[in-house]
Amino acid sequence: MKETEMNRLAWGKLSKEHFDRFNKDFKNGTKKLNPLVEEQLGDLNGLKVLHLQCNTGADSILLAKLGAQVTAVDFVPDNIKFAKKMAKTNKVNIKFICSDVLILNEILDDSYDMIITFDGVLGWLFDLPKWAKNVYRFLKPQGRLFVHDGHPYYLVFDELLIKEGILNVKYPYFNPDLEVDSTIGGYATEAKEALNYFRSHKVSDIINALADANIFITKFIEFDRCEEGMGGDTKDERGLMYLKHFEGKLPVGYSMWGTRR
């Protein structure tokens, strides 16, 4: 699919700068997991974890430091190259795989206690039913899926006006078409000019794709804040971002747990 290839090239433009940023954060001791994610994951010690859409591997490294046996996947070759380098520097053993997660079943034959994916991920997948089937395939019986992402409702609003306290629908919630943008990134480093495509999924799209793949949803939690770089305009005491005009009023992110039937 040409849009996927365009996205691969676009994200590849950010690989080196992401590596430099996250590697510096590790050296400074400032690289941490999203608190909303870490407080939910619990004890990962000894668990086999599949981390999907891992970017340059910084969060994969943090999962490994929590004791997980991590396999991490991303579809950008340079992301994987720099992820391996950063893992070696941080002295953790992670298996990195370069693959589109939608076709991961073609190259990986293994099963996991937990599949984890978080912070700005699902919109880059254009076929949720295929993703959900792979989640089922790679989970052990009674294995668990954890997803944390931007709330689809929050993503419909104009990203500039919302910071002024104005709710203006810019991206229709019921939108079957791919959205196109001319720049990418900006959450960890400066944005780059690169044509890329994104798909906004309704909450029902996500839940139904998993349900149809025999993944039982056990918990769905909504938050009025998110990790820095993922939205919001005001930072709280934990380093999370919220909207000063809509704190406690508008969902910004969500977490979802599921288990293989």
ABEGO torsion letter per residue (X at the ends): XAAAAAAAAAAAAAAAAAAAAAAAAAAAGABBBBAAAAAAAEBABGBBBBBBGAEAGAAAAAAAAAGBBBBBBBABAAAAAAAAAAAAAAGBBBBBBBBBAAAAAAABBBBBABBBBBGGAAAABABAAAAAAAAAAABBBGBBBBBBBBBAAAAABBAAAAAAGBBBBABBABBABBBBBABBEGAABBBBBBBBBBBBBBAAAAAAAAAAAGBBBABBBBBABBBBGAEEABBBAAGBBBBAAABGABBABBBBBBBBX
